[in-house]
């Protein structure tokens, strides 16, 4: 796909406008791309698919970009209409002017690793700060059994382009192949810190938990949920989930239901979809797109159990984007993120943990969520809600707000084959205890709520002690 690229030099930004269709542009925005010289043109290369998505003729655009100190952004040309700041794709990295990076990628794709290494080394000779080239150089060196050079290349990739997960994961694979499993897992964890949906690191880390028998580890369950919700179409993931269920003496259906119930709001398919798009948007420099999904994610979860969990997830990602820009940046998505950051501040409490005490309204919201998991409210459940609503003094307006929020949360939340969960007193009470213990202290109002729940759900004192002991552990 050939097009033209036009350079616009403003006070704070170098902008490359590409003449692309909306569909072609969306493919670039949703990918992980970089620009480089290729055949006397500007190429947009995908580090996800390994394909050159488009190339554009230019008038020394790359030279001007390299000579400047301003950040570069890609954008789609929109004819006579001035493009919006929201469509910018920011690239804070060094670009190859020599054309050797593209030549090396072509050689590597045909299996000619010797030629690829020679090309990559020419790129480094011209500019040693192009971080992405070291990762591919390391791959070729590892294939050629030059392990010392491969490790050094991966480390240089993390030095010059450490915000990407690729080289961290490849370092993990390198150590895994040399039998240094614990060191390997540290690098897989680093990769997942940069993109928690980075599949190669995700499947290798979760497989290690299974192989070493650590199936009771909470991280194992979280990673399995992520695989189930995002990569269930892959045969290797299907086999892994089945093996995980067998290790826990559960049927596949039971295990999928358990993953769903144990993670509450995070098992919502829409929330998983938004989280994944936020991660990919940030990693690709599509900050406006990421900000939109952050706002939608935050708006999905008010007044429901798990709201703070989502805000805690959003906060470091908001900060990551904000650090890229000066405080006086005028892009519209920056203002959205500033407003969202205020909304996502940790709750102000008297304890040092930042968690607010459990309230009667939060308890009722959790009950409502549990009751509605199967998509309906049975007569007995309706009677229970009526009694709790009166006992906890929940106003009608707040009840309807909670009802609508829970319904939004459960929209599209399926376990497998359209299965939804049934109401479970034990699961609800366990979630309730977790919420009460989140600050490490069960305060007097929380004790009253837990005592009330024990009576309402028929939880014995022995069962209460057992659940509390498991939650605190």
Secondary structure, 3 states (H helix, E strand, C coil): CEEEEEEEECCCEEEEEECCCHHHHHHHHCCCEEEEEECCEEEEEECCCCCEEEEEECCCHHHHHHHCCCEEEEEECCCCCCCCHHHCEEECCCCCCCCHHHHHHHHHHCCCHHHHHHHHHHHHHHCCCCHHHHHHHHHHHHHCCCHHHHHHHHHHHHHHCCCCCHHHHHHHHHHHHCCCHHHHHHHHHHHHHHCCCCHHHHHHHHHHHHHCCCCCCHHHHHHHHHHHHHCCCCHHHHHHHHHHHHHCCCCHHHHHHHHHHHHHHHHCHHHHHHHHHHHHHHHHCCHHHHHHHHHHHHHHCCCCCCHHHHHHHHHHHHHHHHCCCCCCCCCHHHHHHHHHHHHCCCCCCCCCCCCCCCCHHHHHHHHHHHHHHHCCCCHHHHHHHHHHHHHCCCCHHHHHHHHHHHHHHHCCCCCCCCCCCCCCHHHHHHHHHHHHCCCCCCCHHHHHHHHHHHHHHCCCHHHHHHHHHHHHC
